[in-house]
Amino acid sequence: MGYTKLIRKSRRNKTIALKRVKTIQRLSAKPVIKKVDVEAIKAEFAAK
């Protein structure tokens, strides 16, 4: 048999690889830590 390119298999392999990369990025992503003024929050609760 001659050389035939399996386009469907190639596309499937690429999508599986991309899916794996995306899930790894999603799981390893860290949320942005915002600087919180704890004293201001305590004062706000004390005022209520």
mmCIF entry with sequence, helices, sheets and N, C-alpha, C, O atoms, coordinates in Angstrom:
data_MODEL
# 
_entry.id   MODEL 
# 
_entity.id                         1 
_entity.type                       polymer 
_entity.pdbx_number_of_molecules   1 
# 
_entity_poly.entity_id                      1 
_entity_poly.type                           'polypeptide(L)' 
_entity_poly.nstd_linkage                   no 
_entity_poly.nstd_monomer                   no 
_entity_poly.pdbx_seq_one_letter_code       MGYTKLIRKSRRNKTIALKRVKTIQRLSAKPVIKKVDVEAIKAEFAAK 
_entity_poly.pdbx_seq_one_letter_code_can   MGYTKLIRKSRRNKTIALKRVKTIQRLSAKPVIKKVDVEAIKAEFAAK 
_entity_poly.pdbx_strand_id                 A 
# 
loop_
_entity_poly_seq.entity_id 
_entity_poly_seq.num 
_entity_poly_seq.mon_id 
_entity_poly_seq.hetero 
1 1  MET n 
1 2  GLY n 
1 3  TYR n 
1 4  THR n 
1 5  LYS n 
1 6  LEU n 
1 7  ILE n 
1 8  ARG n 
1 9  LYS n 
1 10 SER n 
1 11 ARG n 
1 12 ARG n 
1 13 ASN n 
1 14 LYS n 
1 15 THR n 
1 16 ILE n 
1 17 ALA n 
1 18 LEU n 
1 19 LYS n 
1 20 ARG n 
1 21 VAL n 
1 22 LYS n 
1 23 THR n 
1 24 ILE n 
1 25 GLN n 
1 26 ARG n 
1 27 LEU n 
1 28 SER n 
1 29 ALA n 
1 30 LYS n 
1 31 PRO n 
1 32 VAL n 
1 33 ILE n 
1 34 LYS n 
1 35 LYS n 
1 36 VAL n 
1 37 ASP n 
1 38 VAL n 
1 39 GLU n 
1 40 ALA n 
1 41 ILE n 
1 42 LYS n 
1 43 ALA n 
1 44 GLU n 
1 45 PHE n 
1 46 ALA n 
1 47 ALA n 
1 48 LYS n 
# 
_struct_asym.id          A 
_struct_asym.entity_id   1 
# 
loop_
_struct_conf.conf_type_id 
_struct_conf.id 
_struct_conf.pdbx_PDB_helix_id 
_struct_conf.beg_label_comp_id 
_struct_conf.beg_label_asym_id 
_struct_conf.beg_label_seq_id 
_struct_conf.pdbx_beg_PDB_ins_code 
_struct_conf.end_label_comp_id 
_struct_conf.end_label_asym_id 
_struct_conf.end_label_seq_id 
_struct_conf.pdbx_end_PDB_ins_code 
_struct_conf.beg_auth_comp_id 
_struct_conf.beg_auth_asym_id 
_struct_conf.beg_auth_seq_id 
_struct_conf.end_auth_comp_id 
_struct_conf.end_auth_asym_id 
_struct_conf.end_auth_seq_id 
_struct_conf.pdbx_PDB_helix_class 
_struct_conf.details 
_struct_conf.pdbx_PDB_helix_length 
HELX_P HELX_P1 AA1 ILE A 7  ? SER A 28 ? ILE A 7  SER A 28 1 ? 22 
HELX_P HELX_P2 AA2 VAL A 38 ? ALA A 47 ? VAL A 38 ALA A 47 1 ? 10 
# 
_struct_conf_type.id          HELX_P 
_struct_conf_type.criteria    ? 
_struct_conf_type.reference   ? 
# 
loop_
_atom_site.group_PDB 
_atom_site.id 
_atom_site.type_symbol 
_atom_site.label_atom_id 
_atom_site.label_alt_id 
_atom_site.label_comp_id 
_atom_site.label_asym_id 
_atom_site.label_entity_id 
_atom_site.label_seq_id 
_atom_site.pdbx_PDB_ins_code 
_atom_site.Cartn_x 
_atom_site.Cartn_y 
_atom_site.Cartn_z 
_atom_site.occupancy 
_atom_site.B_iso_or_equiv 
_atom_site.pdbx_formal_charge 
_atom_site.auth_seq_id 
_atom_site.auth_comp_id 
_atom_site.auth_asym_id 
_atom_site.auth_atom_id 
_atom_site.pdbx_PDB_model_num 
ATOM 1   N N  . MET A 1 1  ? 0.839   -1.182 0.000  1.00 0.00 ? 1  MET A N  1 
ATOM 2   C CA . MET A 1 1  ? 0.000   0.000  0.000  1.00 0.00 ? 1  MET A CA 1 
ATOM 3   C C  . MET A 1 1  ? 0.883   1.244  0.000  1.00 0.00 ? 1  MET A C  1 
ATOM 4   O O  . MET A 1 1  ? 1.987   1.261  0.544  1.00 0.00 ? 1  MET A O  1 
ATOM 5   N N  . GLY A 1 2  ? 0.364   2.247  -0.613 1.00 0.00 ? 2  GLY A N  1 
ATOM 6   C CA . GLY A 1 2  ? 1.108   3.500  -0.684 1.00 0.00 ? 2  GLY A CA 1 
ATOM 7   C C  . GLY A 1 2  ? 0.896   4.345  0.562  1.00 0.00 ? 2  GLY A C  1 
ATOM 8   O O  . GLY A 1 2  ? 0.225   3.944  1.513  1.00 0.00 ? 2  GLY A O  1 
ATOM 9   N N  . TYR A 1 3  ? 1.478   5.497  0.520  1.00 0.00 ? 3  TYR A N  1 
ATOM 10  C CA . TYR A 1 3  ? 1.394   6.419  1.653  1.00 0.00 ? 3  TYR A CA 1 
ATOM 11  C C  . TYR A 1 3  ? 0.080   7.176  1.576  1.00 0.00 ? 3  TYR A C  1 
ATOM 12  O O  . TYR A 1 3  ? -0.186  7.872  0.596  1.00 0.00 ? 3  TYR A O  1 
ATOM 13  N N  . THR A 1 4  ? -0.724  7.045  2.588  1.00 0.00 ? 4  THR A N  1 
ATOM 14  C CA . THR A 1 4  ? -1.953  7.835  2.674  1.00 0.00 ? 4  THR A CA 1 
ATOM 15  C C  . THR A 1 4  ? -1.983  8.507  4.032  1.00 0.00 ? 4  THR A C  1 
ATOM 16  O O  . THR A 1 4  ? -1.680  7.891  5.054  1.00 0.00 ? 4  THR A O  1 
ATOM 17  N N  . LYS A 1 5  ? -2.344  9.754  4.031  1.00 0.00 ? 5  LYS A N  1 
ATOM 18  C CA . LYS A 1 5  ? -2.379  10.525 5.267  1.00 0.00 ? 5  LYS A CA 1 
ATOM 19  C C  . LYS A 1 5  ? -3.769  10.400 5.879  1.00 0.00 ? 5  LYS A C  1 
ATOM 20  O O  . LYS A 1 5  ? -4.772  10.713 5.237  1.00 0.00 ? 5  LYS A O  1 
ATOM 21  N N  . LEU A 1 6  ? -3.817  9.948  7.109  1.00 0.00 ? 6  LEU A N  1 
ATOM 22  C CA . LEU A 1 6  ? -5.100  9.826  7.791  1.00 0.00 ? 6  LEU A CA 1 
ATOM 23  C C  . LEU A 1 6  ? -5.417  11.159 8.458  1.00 0.00 ? 6  LEU A C  1 
ATOM 24  O O  . LEU A 1 6  ? -4.976  11.436 9.574  1.00 0.00 ? 6  LEU A O  1 
ATOM 25  N N  . ILE A 1 7  ? -6.186  11.969 7.755  1.00 0.00 ? 7  ILE A N  1 
ATOM 26  C CA . ILE A 1 7  ? -6.478  13.320 8.240  1.00 0.00 ? 7  ILE A CA 1 
ATOM 27  C C  . ILE A 1 7  ? -7.331  13.256 9.500  1.00 0.00 ? 7  ILE A C  1 
ATOM 28  O O  . ILE A 1 7  ? -7.132  14.033 10.434 1.00 0.00 ? 7  ILE A O  1 
ATOM 29  N N  . ARG A 1 8  ? -8.282  12.324 9.522  1.00 0.00 ? 8  ARG A N  1 
ATOM 30  C CA . ARG A 1 8  ? -9.185  12.240 10.659 1.00 0.00 ? 8  ARG A CA 1 
ATOM 31  C C  . ARG A 1 8  ? -8.410  11.879 11.924 1.00 0.00 ? 8  ARG A C  1 
ATOM 32  O O  . ARG A 1 8  ? -8.627  12.467 12.984 1.00 0.00 ? 8  ARG A O  1 
ATOM 33  N N  . LYS A 1 9  ? -7.508  10.911 11.805 1.00 0.00 ? 9  LYS A N  1 
ATOM 34  C CA . LYS A 1 9  ? -6.725  10.490 12.967 1.00 0.00 ? 9  LYS A CA 1 
ATOM 35  C C  . LYS A 1 9  ? -5.806  11.616 13.430 1.00 0.00 ? 9  LYS A C  1 
ATOM 36  O O  . LYS A 1 9  ? -5.628  11.831 14.629 1.00 0.00 ? 9  LYS A O  1 
ATOM 37  N N  . SER A 1 10 ? -5.224  12.330 12.471 1.00 0.00 ? 10 SER A N  1 
ATOM 38  C CA . SER A 1 10 ? -4.340  13.447 12.806 1.00 0.00 ? 10 SER A CA 1 
ATOM 39  C C  . SER A 1 10 ? -5.103  14.521 13.575 1.00 0.00 ? 10 SER A C  1 
ATOM 40  O O  . SER A 1 10 ? -4.618  15.044 14.578 1.00 0.00 ? 10 SER A O  1 
ATOM 41  N N  . ARG A 1 11 ? -6.299  14.841 13.094 1.00 0.00 ? 11 ARG A N  1 
ATOM 42  C CA . ARG A 1 11 ? -7.117  15.859 13.750 1.00 0.00 ? 11 ARG A CA 1 
ATOM 43  C C  . ARG A 1 11 ? -7.493  15.412 15.157 1.00 0.00 ? 11 ARG A C  1 
ATOM 44  O O  . ARG A 1 11 ? -7.465  16.203 16.099 1.00 0.00 ? 11 ARG A O  1 
ATOM 45  N N  . ARG A 1 12 ? -7.847  14.129 15.289 1.00 0.00 ? 12 ARG A N  1 
ATOM 46  C CA . ARG A 1 12 ? -8.234  13.610 16.601 1.00 0.00 ? 12 ARG A CA 1 
ATOM 47  C C  . ARG A 1 12 ? -7.060  13.666 17.572 1.00 0.00 ? 12 ARG A C  1 
ATOM 48  O O  . ARG A 1 12 ? -7.231  14.039 18.733 1.00 0.00 ? 12 ARG A O  1 
ATOM 49  N N  . ASN A 1 13 ? -5.866  13.295 17.101 1.00 0.00 ? 13 ASN A N  1 
ATOM 50  C CA . ASN A 1 13 ? -4.695  13.347 17.972 1.00 0.00 ? 13 ASN A CA 1 
ATOM 51  C C  . ASN A 1 13 ? -4.403  14.768 18.430 1.00 0.00 ? 13 ASN A C  1 
ATOM 52  O O  . ASN A 1 13 ? -4.040  14.991 19.585 1.00 0.00 ? 13 ASN A O  1 
ATOM 53  N N  . LYS A 1 14 ? -4.562  15.733 17.521 1.00 0.00 ? 14 LYS A N  1 
ATOM 54  C CA . LYS A 1 14 ? -4.302  17.130 17.881 1.00 0.00 ? 14 LYS A CA 1 
ATOM 55  C C  . LYS A 1 14 ? -5.312  17.628 18.904 1.00 0.00 ? 14 LYS A C  1 
ATOM 56  O O  . LYS A 1 14 ? -4.946  18.330 19.846 1.00 0.00 ? 14 LYS A O  1 
ATOM 57  N N  . THR A 1 15 ? -6.591  17.267 18.726 1.00 0.00 ? 15 THR A N  1 
ATOM 58  C CA . THR A 1 15 ? -7.598  17.734 19.671 1.00 0.00 ? 15 THR A CA 1 
ATOM 59  C C  . THR A 1 15 ? -7.413  17.094 21.035 1.00 0.00 ? 15 THR A C  1 
ATOM 60  O O  . THR A 1 15 ? -7.629  17.744 22.058 1.00 0.00 ? 15 THR A O  1 
ATOM 61  N N  . ILE A 1 16 ? -7.013  15.819 21.063 1.00 0.00 ? 16 ILE A N  1 
ATOM 62  C CA . ILE A 1 16 ? -6.772  15.160 22.350 1.00 0.00 ? 16 ILE A CA 1 
ATOM 63  C C  . ILE A 1 16 ? -5.603  15.827 23.066 1.00 0.00 ? 16 ILE A C  1 
ATOM 64  O O  . ILE A 1 16 ? -5.660  16.052 24.275 1.00 0.00 ? 16 ILE A O  1 
ATOM 65  N N  . ALA A 1 17 ? -4.535  16.147 22.318 1.00 0.00 ? 17 ALA A N  1 
ATOM 66  C CA . ALA A 1 17 ? -3.370  16.800 22.912 1.00 0.00 ? 17 ALA A CA 1 
ATOM 67  C C  . ALA A 1 17 ? -3.736  18.187 23.433 1.00 0.00 ? 17 ALA A C  1 
ATOM 68  O O  . ALA A 1 17 ? -3.327  18.574 24.527 1.00 0.00 ? 17 ALA A O  1 
ATOM 69  N N  . LEU A 1 18 ? -4.511  18.932 22.644 1.00 0.00 ? 18 LEU A N  1 
ATOM 70  C CA . LEU A 1 18 ? -4.918  20.267 23.084 1.00 0.00 ? 18 LEU A CA 1 
ATOM 71  C C  . LEU A 1 18 ? -5.798  20.191 24.325 1.00 0.00 ? 18 LEU A C  1 
ATOM 72  O O  . LEU A 1 18 ? -5.679  21.014 25.232 1.00 0.00 ? 18 LEU A O  1 
ATOM 73  N N  . LYS A 1 19 ? -6.682  19.198 24.359 1.00 0.00 ? 19 LYS A N  1 
ATOM 74  C CA . LYS A 1 19 ? -7.554  19.030 25.518 1.00 0.00 ? 19 LYS A CA 1 
ATOM 75  C C  . LYS A 1 19 ? -6.734  18.739 26.766 1.00 0.00 ? 19 LYS A C  1 
ATOM 76  O O  . LYS A 1 19 ? -7.016  19.268 27.841 1.00 0.00 ? 19 LYS A O  1 
ATOM 77  N N  . ARG A 1 20 ? -5.712  17.890 26.616 1.00 0.00 ? 20 ARG A N  1 
ATOM 78  C CA . ARG A 1 20 ? -4.855  17.573 27.750 1.00 0.00 ? 20 ARG A CA 1 
ATOM 79  C C  . ARG A 1 20 ? -4.118  18.815 28.243 1.00 0.00 ? 20 ARG A C  1 
ATOM 80  O O  . ARG A 1 20 ? -4.017  19.039 29.449 1.00 0.00 ? 20 ARG A O  1 
ATOM 81  N N  . VAL A 1 21 ? -3.604  19.620 27.320 1.00 0.00 ? 21 VAL A N  1 
ATOM 82  C CA . VAL A 1 21 ? -2.896  20.847 27.695 1.00 0.00 ? 21 VAL A CA 1 
ATOM 83  C C  . VAL A 1 21 ? -3.839  21.803 28.413 1.00 0.00 ? 21 VAL A C  1 
ATOM 84  O O  . VAL A 1 21 ? -3.473  22.399 29.426 1.00 0.00 ? 21 VAL A O  1 
ATOM 85  N N  . LYS A 1 22 ? -5.047  21.947 27.891 1.00 0.00 ? 22 LYS A N  1 
ATOM 86  C CA . LYS A 1 22 ? -6.015  22.870 28.499 1.00 0.00 ? 22 LYS A CA 1 
ATOM 87  C C  . LYS A 1 22 ? -6.397  22.430 29.906 1.00 0.00 ? 22 LYS A C  1 
ATOM 88  O O  . LYS A 1 22 ? -6.513  23.265 30.802 1.00 0.00 ? 22 LYS A O  1 
ATOM 89  N N  . THR A 1 23 ? -6.594  21.132 30.112 1.00 0.00 ? 23 THR A N  1 
ATOM 90  C CA . THR A 1 23 ? -6.963  20.672 31.450 1.00 0.00 ? 23 THR A CA 1 
ATOM 91  C C  . THR A 1 23 ? -5.811  20.862 32.423 1.00 0.00 ? 23 THR A C  1 
ATOM 92  O O  . THR A 1 23 ? -6.036  21.215 33.581 1.00 0.00 ? 23 THR A O  1 
ATOM 93  N N  . ILE A 1 24 ? -4.580  20.633 31.973 1.00 0.00 ? 24 ILE A N  1 
ATOM 94  C CA . ILE A 1 24 ? -3.425  20.858 32.848 1.00 0.00 ? 24 ILE A CA 1 
ATOM 95  C C  . ILE A 1 24 ? -3.329  22.333 33.207 1.00 0.00 ? 24 ILE A C  1 
ATOM 96  O O  . ILE A 1 24 ? -3.072  22.672 34.362 1.00 0.00 ? 24 ILE A O  1 
ATOM 97  N N  . GLN A 1 25 ? -3.532  23.218 32.230 1.00 0.00 ? 25 GLN A N  1 
ATOM 98  C CA . GLN A 1 25 ? -3.487  24.655 32.506 1.00 0.00 ? 25 GLN A CA 1 
ATOM 99  C C  . GLN A 1 25 ? -4.599  25.062 33.464 1.00 0.00 ? 25 GLN A C  1 
ATOM 100 O O  . GLN A 1 25 ? -4.392  25.888 34.353 1.00 0.00 ? 25 GLN A O  1 
ATOM 101 N N  . ARG A 1 26 ? -5.787  24.475 33.277 1.00 0.00 ? 26 ARG A N  1 
ATOM 102 C CA . ARG A 1 26 ? -6.917  24.827 34.138 1.00 0.00 ? 26 ARG A CA 1 
ATOM 103 C C  . ARG A 1 26 ? -6.669  24.376 35.568 1.00 0.00 ? 26 ARG A C  1 
ATOM 104 O O  . ARG A 1 26 ? -6.990  25.100 36.511 1.00 0.00 ? 26 ARG A O  1 
ATOM 105 N N  . LEU A 1 27 ? -6.100  23.184 35.740 1.00 0.00 ? 27 LEU A N  1 
ATOM 106 C CA . LEU A 1 27 ? -5.870  22.665 37.086 1.00 0.00 ? 27 LEU A CA 1 
ATOM 107 C C  . LEU A 1 27 ? -4.697  23.347 37.784 1.00 0.00 ? 27 LEU A C  1 
ATOM 108 O O  . LEU A 1 27 ? -4.691  23.465 39.009 1.00 0.00 ? 27 LEU A O  1 
ATOM 109 N N  . SER A 1 28 ? -3.711  23.795 37.020 1.00 0.00 ? 28 SER A N  1 
ATOM 110 C CA . SER A 1 28 ? -2.529  24.395 37.641 1.00 0.00 ? 28 SER A CA 1 
ATOM 111 C C  . SER A 1 28 ? -2.645  25.910 37.772 1.00 0.00 ? 28 SER A C  1 
ATOM 112 O O  . SER A 1 28 ? -1.746  26.549 38.318 1.00 0.00 ? 28 SER A O  1 
ATOM 113 N N  . ALA A 1 29 ? -3.730  26.489 37.283 1.00 0.00 ? 29 ALA A N  1 
ATOM 114 C CA . ALA A 1 29 ? -3.899  27.941 37.366 1.00 0.00 ? 29 ALA A CA 1 
ATOM 115 C C  . ALA A 1 29 ? -4.171  28.349 38.809 1.00 0.00 ? 29 ALA A C  1 
ATOM 116 O O  . ALA A 1 29 ? -4.956  27.715 39.514 1.00 0.00 ? 29 ALA A O  1 
ATOM 117 N N  . LYS A 1 30 ? -3.515  29.405 39.226 1.00 0.00 ? 30 LYS A N  1 
ATOM 118 C CA . LYS A 1 30 ? -3.726  29.905 40.578 1.00 0.00 ? 30 LYS A CA 1 
ATOM 119 C C  . LYS A 1 30 ? -4.586  31.162 40.508 1.00 0.00 ? 30 LYS A C  1 
ATOM 120 O O  . LYS A 1 30 ? -4.391  31.991 39.619 1.00 0.00 ? 30 LYS A O  1 
ATOM 121 N N  . PRO A 1 31 ? -5.519  31.314 41.419 1.00 0.00 ? 31 PRO A N  1 
ATOM 122 C CA . PRO A 1 31 ? -6.320  32.539 41.422 1.00 0.00 ? 31 PRO A CA 1 
ATOM 123 C C  . PRO A 1 31 ? -5.470  33.732 41.845 1.00 0.00 ? 31 PRO A C  1 
ATOM 124 O O  . PRO A 1 31 ? -4.490  33.585 42.575 1.00 0.00 ? 31 PRO A O  1 
ATOM 125 N N  . VAL A 1 32 ? -5.854  34.896 41.383 1.00 0.00 ? 32 VAL A N  1 
ATOM 126 C CA . VAL A 1 32 ? -5.128  36.114 41.709 1.00 0.00 ? 32 VAL A CA 1 
ATOM 127 C C  . VAL A 1 32 ? -5.390  36.453 43.168 1.00 0.00 ? 32 VAL A C  1 
ATOM 128 O O  . VAL A 1 32 ? -6.539  36.562 43.594 1.00 0.00 ? 32 VAL A O  1 
ATOM 129 N N  . ILE A 1 33 ? -4.320  36.618 43.924 1.00 0.00 ? 33 ILE A N  1 
ATOM 130 C CA . ILE A 1 33 ? -4.451  36.948 45.341 1.00 0.00 ? 33 ILE A CA 1 
ATOM 131 C C  . ILE A 1 33 ? -4.535  38.470 45.455 1.00 0.00 ? 33 ILE A C  1 
ATOM 132 O O  . ILE A 1 33 ? -3.597  39.189 45.111 1.00 0.00 ? 33 ILE A O  1 
ATOM 133 N N  . LYS A 1 34 ? -5.667  38.934 45.940 1.00 0.00 ? 34 LYS A N  1 
ATOM 134 C CA . LYS A 1 34 ? -5.865  40.364 46.100 1.00 0.00 ? 34 LYS A CA 1 
ATOM 135 C C  . LYS A 1 34 ? -5.438  40.765 47.503 1.00 0.00 ? 34 LYS A C  1 
ATOM 136 O O  . LYS A 1 34 ? -5.624  40.017 48.463 1.00 0.00 ? 34 LYS A O  1 
ATOM 137 N N  . LYS A 1 35 ? -4.875  41.936 47.603 1.00 0.00 ? 35 LYS A N  1 
ATOM 138 C CA . LYS A 1 35 ? -4.452  42.422 48.910 1.00 0.00 ? 35 LYS A CA 1 
ATOM 139 C C  . LYS A 1 35 ? -5.683  42.937 49.650 1.00 0.00 ? 35 LYS A C  1 
ATOM 140 O O  . LYS A 1 35 ? -6.395  43.818 49.168 1.00 0.00 ? 35 LYS A O  1 
ATOM 141 N N  . VAL A 1 36 ? -5.913  42.373 50.818 1.00 0.00 ? 36 VAL A N  1 
ATOM 142 C CA . VAL A 1 36 ? -7.107  42.693 51.590 1.00 0.00 ? 36 VAL A CA 1 
ATOM 143 C C  . VAL A 1 36 ? -6.678  43.410 52.859 1.00 0.00 ? 36 VAL A C  1 
ATOM 144 O O  . VAL A 1 36 ? -5.755  42.983 53.553 1.00 0.00 ? 36 VAL A O  1 
ATOM 145 N N  . ASP A 1 37 ? -7.362  44.502 53.146 1.00 0.00 ? 37 ASP A N  1 
ATOM 146 C CA . ASP A 1 37 ? -7.087  45.246 54.370 1.00 0.00 ? 37 ASP A CA 1 
ATOM 147 C C  . ASP A 1 37 ? -7.945  44.645 55.485 1.00 0.00 ? 37 ASP A C  1 
ATOM 148 O O  . ASP A 1 37 ? -9.142  44.916 55.575 1.00 0.00 ? 37 ASP A O  1 
ATOM 149 N N  . VAL A 1 38 ? -7.320  43.834 56.323 1.00 0.00 ? 38 VAL A N  1 
ATOM 150 C CA . VAL A 1 38 ? -8.044  43.104 57.365 1.00 0.00 ? 38 VAL A CA 1 
ATOM 151 C C  . VAL A 1 38 ? -8.593  44.065 58.410 1.00 0.00 ? 38 VAL A C  1 
ATOM 152 O O  . VAL A 1 38 ? -9.710  43.890 58.897 1.00 0.00 ? 38 VAL A O  1 
ATOM 153 N N  . GLU A 1 39 ? -7.821  45.061 58.745 1.00 0.00 ? 39 GLU A N  1 
ATOM 154 C CA . GLU A 1 39 ? -8.258  46.018 59.773 1.00 0.00 ? 39 GLU A CA 1 
ATOM 155 C C  . GLU A 1 39 ? -9.505  46.779 59.319 1.00 0.00 ? 39 GLU A C  1 
ATOM 156 O O  . GLU A 1 39 ? -10.392 47.042 60.131 1.00 0.00 ? 39 GLU A O  1 
ATOM 157 N N  . ALA A 1 40 ? -9.583  47.131 58.056 1.00 0.00 ? 40 ALA A N  1 
ATOM 158 C CA . ALA A 1 40 ? -10.757 47.845 57.550 1.00 0.00 ? 40 ALA A CA 1 
ATOM 159 C C  . ALA A 1 40 ? -11.992 46.948 57.624 1.00 0.00 ? 40 ALA A C  1 
ATOM 160 O O  . ALA A 1 40 ? -13.085 47.428 57.925 1.00 0.00 ? 40 ALA A O  1 
ATOM 161 N N  . ILE A 1 41 ? -11.831 45.679 57.358 1.00 0.00 ? 41 ILE A N  1 
ATOM 162 C CA . ILE A 1 41 ? -12.962 44.754 57.438 1.00 0.00 ? 41 ILE A CA 1 
ATOM 163 C C  . ILE A 1 41 ? -13.414 44.602 58.883 1.00 0.00 ? 41 ILE A C  1 
ATOM 164 O O  . ILE A 1 41 ? -14.614 44.573 59.158 1.00 0.00 ? 41 ILE A O  1 
ATOM 165 N N  . LYS A 1 42 ? -12.464 44.505 59.809 1.00 0.00 ? 42 LYS A N  1 
ATOM 166 C CA . LYS A 1 42 ? -12.815 44.408 61.230 1.00 0.00 ? 42 LYS A CA 1 
ATOM 167 C C  . LYS A 1 42 ? -13.545 45.657 61.692 1.00 0.00 ? 42 LYS A C  1 
ATOM 168 O O  . LYS A 1 42 ? -14.520 45.564 62.438 1.00 0.00 ? 42 LYS A O  1 
ATOM 169 N N  . ALA A 1 43 ? -13.087 46.823 61.259 1.00 0.00 ? 43 ALA A N  1 
ATOM 170 C CA . ALA A 1 43 ? -13.740 48.072 61.636 1.00 0.00 ? 43 ALA A CA 1 
ATOM 171 C C  . ALA A 1 43 ? -15.151 48.132 61.059 1.00 0.00 ? 43 ALA A C  1 
ATOM 172 O O  . ALA A 1 43 ? -16.069 48.636 61.706 1.00 0.00 ? 43 ALA A O  1 
ATOM 173 N N  . GLU A 1 44 ? -15.321 47.623 59.859 1.00 0.00 ? 44 GLU A N  1 
ATOM 174 C CA . GLU A 1 44 ? -16.640 47.627 59.232 1.00 0.00 ? 44 GLU A CA 1 
ATOM 175 C C  . GLU A 1 44 ? -17.605 46.734 60.004 1.00 0.00 ? 44 GLU A C  1 
ATOM 176 O O  . GLU A 1 44 ? -18.767 47.092 60.193 1.00 0.00 ? 44 GLU A O  1 
ATOM 177 N N  . PHE A 1 45 ? -17.124 45.566 60.454 1.00 0.00 ? 45 PHE A N  1 
ATOM 178 C CA . PHE A 1 45 ? -17.982 44.686 61.241 1.00 0.00 ? 45 PHE A CA 1 
ATOM 179 C C  . PHE A 1 45 ? -18.277 45.282 62.613 1.00 0.00 ? 45 PHE A C  1 
ATOM 180 O O  . PHE A 1 45 ? -19.379 45.123 63.138 1.00 0.00 ? 45 PHE A O  1 
ATOM 181 N N  . ALA A 1 46 ? -17.306 45.959 63.187 1.00 0.00 ? 46 ALA A N  1 
ATOM 182 C CA . ALA A 1 46 ? -17.510 46.572 64.496 1.00 0.00 ? 46 ALA A CA 1 
ATOM 183 C C  . ALA A 1 46 ? -18.538 47.703 64.408 1.00 0.00 ? 46 ALA A C  1 
ATOM 184 O O  . ALA A 1 46 ? -19.279 47.944 65.361 1.00 0.00 ? 46 ALA A O  1 
ATOM 185 N N  . ALA A 1 47 ? -18.581 48.385 63.279 1.00 0.00 ? 47 ALA A N  1 
ATOM 186 C CA . ALA A 1 47 ? -19.521 49.485 63.105 1.00 0.00 ? 47 ALA A CA 1 
ATOM 187 C C  . ALA A 1 47 ? -20.958 48.969 63.010 1.00 0.00 ? 47 ALA A C  1 
ATOM 188 O O  . ALA A 1 47 ? -21.896 49.679 63.374 1.00 0.00 ? 47 ALA A O  1 
ATOM 189 N N  . LYS A 1 48 ? -21.134 47.752 62.528 1.00 0.00 ? 48 LYS A N  1 
ATOM 190 C CA . LYS A 1 48 ? -22.485 47.206 62.377 1.00 0.00 ? 48 LYS A CA 1 
ATOM 191 C C  . LYS A 1 48 ? -23.001 46.713 63.658 1.00 0.00 ? 48 LYS A C  1 
ATOM 192 O O  . LYS A 1 48 ? -24.127 46.218 63.721 1.00 0.00 ? 48 LYS A O  1 
# 
